[in-house]
């Protein structure tokens, strides 16, 4: 992944940020060892701040891997809070449950196996926060399916929005095209106030206003 943030700024932010809790550190080491993409501690801390800021009690993740971002969210939830993680494989879902158990957060966890774009439509009730980090070419569809499940005042957050800068170039690459279309949706959808932060690989944050 090409750098978006100037390396000196990236290093400064990393030096300022306290070390992650033990279980999160182990997950970071696993991701590095397996070359598995995670949001990393800078974005993870941002996710926890945002969840805490809106007093979220119900969160849905569209694409969770082995639960790294989910555990950051869970750390910001109250004791009665609930987070739904999704992945296409039972193996990753079990890994997430194991990490949550070790972090004493498993009581907040529900894991669903399958296509997150379809799973979100099957949920009852509304969510305070929805986080998208799944197949990039399907971001526009995921957004359209998820928005009706977000409460007014809730946050829709998505990762990899700048895609190593590839979104700035004309392209036929399906993932990049999907992200470009998604970016336009963020700023043209009624009753949605959006911004994009150039942190790590780009994070979008949208609040549903009506």
C-alpha positions in Angstrom: 0.0 0.0 0.0 1.4 3.4 -1.0 1.6 6.0 1.6 -1.1 8.7 1.7 0.0 10.4 4.9 3.5 11.8 4.9 5.8 9.3 6.5 7.1 11.8 9.1 3.5 12.6 10.1 2.6 8.8 10.2 5.6 8.1 12.5 4.7 11.0 14.7 1.2 9.8 15.2 2.4 6.3 15.8 4.8 7.5 18.4 2.1 9.5 20.2 -0.3 6.7 20.3 -0.1 4.4 23.3 0.5 0.7 22.7 -2.6 -1.4 22.1 -3.9 -3.7 24.7 -2.4 -7.2 24.8 -5.0 -9.0 22.7 -5.1 -6.2 20.1 -1.3 -6.3 19.9 -1.4 -10.0 19.2 -4.0 -9.4 16.5 -1.7 -6.7 14.9 1.2 -9.2 15.0 -1.0 -11.9 13.4 -2.1 -9.5 10.6 1.6 -8.6 9.9 2.6 -12.2 9.9 -0.2 -13.3 7.6 -0.3 -10.1 5.5 -4.0 -9.8 6.4 -5.4 -6.3 6.1 -6.6 -4.6 9.3 -7.3 -0.9 10.0 -4.4 -0.7 12.4 -4.2 1.1 15.8 -4.5 4.7 14.5 -7.8 4.0 12.8 -8.8 1.5 15.5 -8.6 4.3 18.1 -10.6 6.6 15.8 -13.4 4.0 15.6 -13.5 3.6 19.4 -13.6 7.4 19.8 -16.5 7.8 17.4 -18.5 4.9 18.9 -18.0 6.4 22.4 -18.8 9.9 21.2 -22.3 9.0 20.0 -22.9 6.6 22.9 -23.4 3.7 20.5 -25.0 0.6 21.9 -25.6 -1.4 18.7 -23.0 -1.7 15.9 -22.9 -3.7 12.7 -19.7 -4.5 10.8 -19.8 -5.3 7.1 -16.6 -7.4 6.8 -14.8 -8.2 10.0 -12.0 -10.7 9.3 -10.8 -12.0 12.7 -12.3 -9.2 14.6 -9.7 -6.5 14.9 -11.8 -3.4 14.2 -14.7 -5.1 16.0 -12.7 -5.4 19.2 -11.9 -1.7 19.1 -15.6 -0.9 18.8 -16.4 -3.4 21.6 -14.0 -1.6 23.9 -16.1 1.6 23.5 -19.5 -0.1 24.0 -21.2 -0.2 27.4 -21.6 -3.5 29.2 -25.0 -4.1 27.6 -23.8 -3.0 24.1 -23.9 -5.4 21.1 -21.8 -5.7 18.0 -22.5 -7.9 15.0 -19.4 -9.1 13.1 -19.7 -10.7 9.6 -17.3 -12.8 7.6 -17.6 -15.3 4.8 -15.7 -18.0 6.6 -16.5 -19.9 9.8 -12.8 -20.0 10.6 -12.4 -16.2 10.8 -15.6 -16.0 12.8 -14.3 -18.4 15.4 -11.0 -16.6 15.5 -12.9 -13.4 16.3 -14.9 -15.1 19.1 -11.7 -16.4 20.6 -10.1 -13.0 20.6 -13.2 -11.4 22.1 -13.3 -14.0 24.8 -9.7 -13.4 25.8 -10.4 -9.6 25.9 -13.5 -10.3 28.0 -15.8 -8.7 25.4 -17.5 -11.9 24.1 -20.8 -11.1 25.9 -21.2 -8.2 23.4 -20.5 -10.3 20.3 -22.7 -11.8 17.6 -21.0 -13.4 14.6 -22.7 -14.0 11.3 -21.3 -16.0 8.4 -22.1 -15.0 4.9 -22.4 -12.1 2.6 -22.5 -8.9 4.7 -24.5 -7.1 2.0 -27.3 -9.6 2.3 -27.0 -10.1 6.1 -27.5 -6.4 6.8 -30.9 -6.6 5.2 -32.0 -9.4 7.4 -31.4 -7.6 10.7 -34.3 -6.3 12.8 -34.2 -2.8 14.3 -31.7 0.0 13.6 -28.0 0.4 14.4 -26.2 3.3 15.9 -23.1 2.7 13.8 -22.4 0.7 10.7 -18.8 0.0 9.6 -18.0 -1.1 6.0 -14.7 -2.9 5.2 -15.7 -5.5 2.6 -15.3 -6.0 -1.1 -14.5 -2.6 -2.5 -16.3 -3.0 -5.8 -19.5 -3.6 -3.9 -19.2 -0.5 -1.6 -22.0 1.3 -3.5 -24.4 -1.6 -3.1 -23.4 -2.2 0.5 -24.1 1.5 1.2 -27.5 1.3 -0.4 -28.4 -1.8 1.6 -27.1 -0.5 4.9 -28.4 3.1 5.0 -32.0 2.1 5.8 -30.7 0.1 8.8 -28.9 3.1 10.3 -30.8 5.2 12.8 -31.1 9.0 12.4 -28.0 10.5 14.1 -26.1 7.3 13.5 -22.7 7.0 11.9 -21.8 5.1 8.7 -18.0 4.6 8.5 -16.0 3.0 5.7 -12.4 2.1 5.3 -9.9 2.2 2.4 -11.7 5.2 0.8 -8.6 6.6 -0.8 -7.2 3.2 -1.9 -3.5 4.1 -1.9 -4.4 7.2 -4.0 -5.8 5.1 -6.9 -9.2 6.8 -6.6 -7.6 10.0 -8.1 -6.8 8.3 -11.4 -9.0 7.3 -14.4 -9.4 3.5 -14.2 -11.4 0.5 -15.2 -10.3 -1.5 -12.1 -13.6 -2.7 -10.5 -12.4 -2.1 -6.9 -11.3 1.5 -7.7 -14.3 2.3 -9.7 -16.5 1.0 -6.9 -14.7 3.3 -4.4 -15.0 6.3 -6.7 -18.8 5.7 -7.1 -19.1 5.2 -3.4 -17.3 8.5 -2.7 -19.8 10.4 -5.0 -22.7 8.7 -3.1 -21.4 9.9 0.2 -21.6 13.5 -0.9 -24.8 13.4 -3.0 -27.1 11.2 -0.9 -29.8 13.3 0.8 -29.9 13.5 4.6 -26.3 12.4 4.9 -23.4 14.7 6.1 -20.1 13.2 5.1 -16.3 13.8 5.3 -13.2 11.8 4.4 -10.1 11.7 6.6 -6.8 11.0 4.9 -5.7 8.7 7.7 -4.0 5.4 6.8 -5.8 4.4 3.6 -8.7 6.9 4.0 -11.7 6.7 6.3 -15.1 8.1 5.5 -17.5 9.2 8.3 -21.1 10.1 7.6 -23.9 11.0 9.9 -27.5 10.3 8.9 -29.4 13.6 9.5 -33.0 12.6 8.7 
